[in-house]
């Protein structure tokens, strides 16, 4: 997906988080444990400021970052929006291949732009649902989010999770996007972009698949063919905290 589209996603979905917070900072965020919308706003404000520091450092070495103190709730939305604009400004001014420390994958601002687009989009979905508003994720962005999830998030295995015990085929039904994840050595899953039979197949619209992968919607949202137990173990695998 083009960098410009991902930058637009950060801006649009980042603004949606603030819009939801204006409805109620007290609204519970069902996907995030005991969080209220104020806690989600604080989290995303910290995330955006941290990665702004990494981006402007312009090095593949992790930079020093000075955390803000949590603002009073009357100041929280303005503080969050300021951090969002700082992030967008920093990322928009950089060449996609500019060095940037990351915790996985290429050490470039291109990797970071993509990560921030999908992190912000998923939490915007959380925030809008909490505020009683309708989230809107484009199928194309969702398909790219699935691709990012299987390559970036699935290697992060939650402690104590069992082997998946089979291969997983993921198939978007509304836009391009198919992946096969096959067990490798140990807990590794080897990912390829292809149409192939797995132990279990997960089929559905890209947005629904993305939300199921991020554990925002139940597996039953999708069409499931094959060994359902493999699907359940796969969906519990990634450490998303």
C-alpha positions in Angstrom: 0.0 0.0 0.0 1.3 3.5 -0.9 2.9 5.5 1.9 0.6 8.4 1.2 -2.4 6.2 1.8 -1.0 5.0 5.1 -0.2 8.5 6.2 -3.8 9.5 5.4 -5.0 6.5 7.5 -3.0 7.8 10.4 -4.6 11.2 10.1 -8.2 10.0 9.5 -8.3 7.3 12.1 -6.2 9.3 14.5 -8.8 12.1 14.3 -11.6 9.5 14.9 -10.1 8.6 18.3 -10.3 12.2 19.3 -13.9 12.4 17.9 -14.9 9.4 20.0 -13.2 10.9 23.1 -15.3 14.1 22.8 -18.4 11.9 23.2 -17.3 10.5 26.5 -13.9 10.0 28.2 -15.6 7.6 30.6 -17.0 5.2 28.0 -15.6 1.6 28.6 -13.5 0.2 25.8 -14.6 -3.4 25.6 -11.6 -4.7 23.7 -9.1 -3.3 26.2 -9.9 -4.8 29.6 -10.7 -2.2 32.2 -9.8 0.8 30.0 -12.1 3.9 29.6 -11.7 6.1 26.6 -9.5 8.4 28.6 -7.1 5.5 29.0 -7.1 4.7 25.3 -6.4 8.3 24.5 -3.5 8.4 26.9 -2.1 5.2 25.5 -2.3 6.3 21.9 -0.9 9.7 22.8 2.1 8.0 24.4 2.5 5.7 21.4 2.4 8.6 18.9 4.9 10.6 20.9 7.3 7.7 21.4 7.4 6.9 17.7 7.8 10.6 16.8 11.0 10.5 18.9 12.2 7.4 17.1 11.4 8.9 13.7 13.1 12.3 14.1 16.2 10.7 15.6 16.9 9.3 12.1 19.0 6.3 13.3 18.5 2.6 13.5 19.6 2.8 17.2 16.9 3.2 19.7 16.7 6.9 20.7 16.1 8.4 24.2 12.5 9.4 24.7 11.2 11.5 27.6 7.7 10.5 28.6 5.1 13.1 29.3 3.2 13.1 32.6 -0.5 12.1 32.1 -2.5 15.3 31.5 -5.6 16.2 33.4 -8.7 14.8 31.6 -9.8 18.3 30.7 -6.6 18.7 28.7 -6.3 15.1 27.4 -7.9 15.6 24.0 -5.8 18.6 23.1 -2.7 16.8 24.3 -3.5 13.8 22.2 -4.2 15.9 19.1 -1.0 17.7 19.4 0.9 14.4 19.5 -0.9 13.1 16.5 0.0 16.2 14.5 3.6 15.9 15.6 3.7 12.3 14.4 2.1 13.0 11.0 4.4 16.0 10.5 7.5 14.0 11.3 6.5 11.0 9.1 5.3 13.1 6.2 8.6 14.9 6.0 10.8 11.8 5.8 11.9 9.6 2.9 10.4 6.1 3.3 13.9 4.6 3.5 15.2 7.0 6.2 16.7 5.0 9.0 14.5 4.6 12.1 14.7 2.2 15.0 11.9 -0.4 15.0 11.3 -3.5 17.2 10.9 -5.8 14.2 11.5 -5.9 10.5 13.2 -3.1 8.4 14.7 -0.3 10.4 13.1 2.4 8.2 10.4 5.1 8.5 8.4 3.2 5.9 8.0 0.3 8.4 7.0 2.8 11.1 4.4 4.5 8.9 2.7 1.2 8.2 2.8 0.2 11.8 1.3 3.5 13.0 -1.4 3.3 10.4 -2.7 0.0 11.6 -2.1 0.6 15.3 -4.1 3.8 15.0 -6.8 2.2 12.9 -7.5 -0.6 15.2 -7.7 1.6 18.3 -9.9 4.0 16.4 -12.3 1.1 15.9 -12.1 0.5 19.7 -12.8 4.1 20.5 -15.7 4.6 18.1 -17.4 1.5 19.3 -17.0 2.7 22.9 -18.5 6.0 22.0 -21.5 4.4 20.2 -20.2 5.6 16.8 -19.8 3.5 13.6 -16.2 2.6 12.7 -15.3 2.6 9.0 -12.2 0.8 7.8 -11.7 0.5 4.0 -11.3 -3.1 2.7 -8.0 -2.2 1.0 -6.6 -0.9 4.3 -7.9 -3.9 6.1 -6.2 -6.3 3.6 -2.9 -4.5 4.1 -3.5 -4.7 7.9 -3.9 -8.5 7.6 -0.7 -8.7 5.7 1.1 -6.6 8.3 -0.4 -8.8 11.1 0.7 -12.1 9.7 4.2 -10.9 9.0 4.8 -8.6 12.0 2.5 -9.7 14.8 2.3 -13.5 14.5 6.0 -13.9 15.4 5.2 -12.3 18.8 4.1 -15.5 20.6 2.3 -15.2 23.9 4.0 -17.0 26.8 2.5 -20.4 27.4 0.7 -20.7 24.1 0.6 -24.2 22.6 1.7 -25.1 19.1 -0.8 -24.1 16.4 -0.7 -27.7 15.2 -1.5 -27.1 11.6 -1.5 -24.7 8.7 -3.8 -21.7 8.3 -5.1 -20.3 5.0 -6.6 -16.8 5.1 -8.7 -15.6 2.2 -10.3 -12.2 1.7 -13.6 -12.4 -0.3 -14.1 -8.7 -1.2 -10.5 -7.6 -2.1 -7.2 -9.1 -3.0 -5.5 -10.9 -0.2 -4.6 -14.6 0.5 -2.0 -16.0 2.9 -0.8 -19.4 4.0 0.9 -19.8 7.4 2.7 -23.1 7.8 4.4 -24.3 11.0 8.2 -24.2 10.8 10.7 -25.0 13.5 9.5 -24.6 17.1 6.7 -22.0 17.3 7.6 -20.4 14.0 4.9 -19.9 11.3 6.2 -19.4 7.8 4.0 -17.0 5.8 3.5 -16.9 2.1 1.1 -14.9 0.0 -0.7 -17.6 -2.0 -3.8 -19.6 -2.6 -3.2 -23.0 -1.1 -5.1 -25.5 1.1 -4.4 -25.3 4.9 -5.5 -27.4 7.8 -8.1 -24.7 8.3 -9.3 -21.8 6.1 -10.6 -18.5 7.3 -12.7 -16.7 4.7 -14.6 -13.4 4.8 -14.5 -9.7 4.1 -11.1 -8.1 4.8 -12.4 -5.9 7.6 -13.9 -8.9 9.4 -10.7 -11.0 9.1 -8.6 -8.1 10.4 -10.9 -7.6 13.4 -10.9 -11.4 14.2 -7.1 -11.5 14.0 -6.9 -8.6 16.5 -9.4 -10.4 18.7 -12.0 -7.7 18.3 -14.6 -10.0 16.8 -15.2 -13.8 17.4 -14.1 -16.5 15.0 -17.7 -17.2 14.1 -17.8 -13.9 12.2 -15.9 -15.7 9.4 -16.5 -18.8 7.3 -14.3 -21.5 8.7 -13.4 -24.7 6.8 -11.4 -27.5 8.3 -9.9 -28.0 11.7 -11.5 -25.3 13.9 -9.2 -26.2 16.8 -6.2 -25.0 14.7 -8.0 -21.7 14.1 -8.6 -21.2 17.8 -5.0 -21.9 18.7 -3.8 -19.6 15.9 -6.0 -16.7 17.1 -4.7 -17.0 20.7 -1.1 -17.2 19.6 0.0 -13.5 19.1 1.0 -11.4 22.0 -1.1 -8.2 21.4 -0.6 -6.6 24.7 
